[in-house]
Amino acid sequence: MNPENQAARSSANARPRMSKRNRILLIIASLAMMAMFRTGFIFVIIAMMPSIVTYYIDASRKRYVFKTIFACNLSGVMPFIGKILFYGPSSSVMQTIMGDAGNWLLVYGSALIGLLMVRVMPMIAHTLIGGFHTTQIARLSKNQKRIENEWGDEVTQFSKEQEEEKEFWF
């Protein structure tokens, strides 16, 4: 195989890489969270695991799936980050937060809502738009028949010519 073709193919299939600036910001943010949360940092990493996995799975250029799941996942984690900041990173607070199954349900459920938004919302939007178009077509057909009854056949002359022309070409 030609090396130029191989290089072009590998660059077309390559995943977007994290820029150096973003990598440095991630390291600084991780160090800051380690200093602020101490043991709570482990909770944040485990709680944000759906977002971390999605980051590596989403190969699109703009990473919209990752951004959606990250935002929803973060909204589920934020109340617990607030508790950790308010009460301090003590082991009793961490045991209370990490020991409750309802907390984990909230955290991972919010990430699941993000995934459902990505997978289900396009289907719902398609159905709604199809319904809107169907009602609009019915309304326009009703108005067209009303105008035909009111004005007579000379109104439909242009549309009949268009239909005949369309049948000729197709």
C-alpha positions in Angstrom: 0.0 0.0 0.0 1.2 3.5 -0.8 2.5 5.3 2.3 0.7 8.5 1.3 -2.6 6.7 1.1 -2.0 5.0 4.4 -1.2 8.3 6.1 -4.3 10.0 4.6 -6.5 7.1 5.7 -5.1 7.1 9.2 -5.6 10.8 9.6 -9.2 10.5 8.3 -9.9 7.8 11.0 -7.9 9.5 13.7 -9.7 10.6 16.9 -9.5 14.2 17.8 -6.8 14.7 20.3 -6.8 16.8 23.4 -4.9 20.0 22.8 -2.0 20.9 25.0 -3.8 23.8 26.5 -6.8 21.6 27.5 -4.5 18.9 28.9 -2.7 21.5 31.1 -6.1 22.9 32.2 -7.2 19.4 33.1 -4.1 18.8 35.2 -4.4 22.1 37.0 -8.1 21.5 37.7 -7.3 17.9 38.9 -4.6 19.2 41.3 -6.9 21.9 42.6 -9.7 19.4 43.2 -7.3 17.1 45.0 -6.3 20.0 47.3 -9.9 21.1 47.9 -11.7 17.7 48.1 -8.8 15.4 49.3 -10.7 12.1 49.6 -13.7 13.6 47.8 -11.7 13.7 44.6 -12.0 9.9 44.4 -15.8 10.3 44.6 -15.7 12.9 41.8 -13.7 10.6 39.6 -16.0 7.6 40.2 -19.1 9.7 39.8 -17.9 11.3 36.6 -16.9 7.9 35.1 -19.8 7.9 32.5 -18.4 11.2 31.2 -14.9 10.0 31.1 -15.8 6.8 29.2 -17.9 8.9 26.8 -15.0 11.2 26.1 -12.9 8.2 24.9 -15.8 6.6 23.0 -17.1 9.7 21.2 -14.9 10.0 18.1 -16.8 12.9 16.5 -15.0 16.2 15.9 -17.1 18.4 18.2 -17.9 15.7 20.7 -21.5 16.7 21.2 -22.4 13.3 22.8 -19.7 13.8 25.4 -20.7 17.4 26.1 -24.4 16.4 26.6 -23.6 13.5 28.9 -21.0 15.5 30.8 -23.4 18.4 31.5 -26.1 16.0 32.7 -23.6 14.0 34.8 -22.1 17.1 36.3 -25.6 18.3 37.3 -26.0 15.1 39.2 -22.6 15.4 40.9 -22.9 19.1 41.9 -25.1 18.7 45.0 -22.5 16.3 46.5 -19.6 18.6 45.6 -21.5 21.3 47.4 -21.8 19.1 50.5 -18.1 18.2 50.4 -17.2 21.9 50.2 -19.6 22.9 52.9 -18.8 20.2 55.5 -15.2 19.7 54.5 -13.6 16.6 53.1 -14.0 14.5 56.2 -14.2 10.7 56.1 -17.6 10.7 57.8 -19.1 13.0 55.0 -17.5 10.8 52.3 -19.0 7.7 54.0 -22.4 9.3 54.1 -22.3 10.4 50.5 -20.7 7.2 49.0 -22.6 4.8 51.2 -26.1 5.9 50.1 -27.3 4.0 47.0 -29.8 6.8 46.2 -26.8 9.2 45.7 -25.3 6.8 43.1 -28.7 6.4 41.5 -28.9 10.2 41.2 -25.4 10.6 39.8 -25.6 7.8 37.2 -29.2 8.5 36.5 -28.4 12.0 35.5 -25.8 10.6 33.1 -28.4 8.2 31.7 -30.7 11.1 31.1 -28.0 12.7 29.1 -27.6 9.5 27.0 -31.4 9.4 26.5 -31.3 13.0 25.4 -28.8 12.1 22.7 -30.5 8.9 21.6 -34.2 9.5 22.0 -34.7 13.2 21.4 -34.0 13.1 17.7 -36.7 10.5 17.3 -39.2 12.6 19.3 -38.3 15.7 17.3 -38.7 13.7 14.0 -42.2 12.6 15.1 -43.3 16.1 16.3 -42.0 17.8 13.1 -43.8 15.1 11.0 -47.0 15.8 12.9 -46.7 19.5 12.4 -46.1 19.1 8.7 -49.1 16.7 8.4 -51.4 19.2 10.0 -50.0 22.0 7.9 -50.6 20.0 4.7 -54.2 19.3 5.8 -54.8 23.0 6.6 -53.4 24.1 3.2 -55.4 21.5 1.4 -58.5 22.6 3.1 -57.8 26.3 2.2 -57.1 25.2 -1.4 -60.4 23.5 -1.7 -62.2 26.5 -0.2 -60.5 28.8 -2.7 -61.4 26.5 -5.6 -65.0 26.4 -4.5 -65.1 30.2 -4.2 -63.2 31.1 -7.4 -63.8 28.2 -9.7 -61.5 26.1 -11.9 -59.4 29.0 -13.3 -57.5 29.1 -9.9 -56.4 25.5 -10.4 -55.3 25.9 -14.0 -51.6 26.7 -13.1 -51.4 23.8 -10.6 -52.8 21.4 -13.2 -50.2 22.5 -15.8 -47.5 21.9 -13.2 -48.7 18.4 -12.5 -48.9 17.6 -16.2 -45.4 18.9 -16.7 -44.1 16.9 -13.7 -45.7 13.7 -15.1 -44.0 14.3 -18.5 -40.5 14.6 -16.9 -40.8 11.8 -14.4 
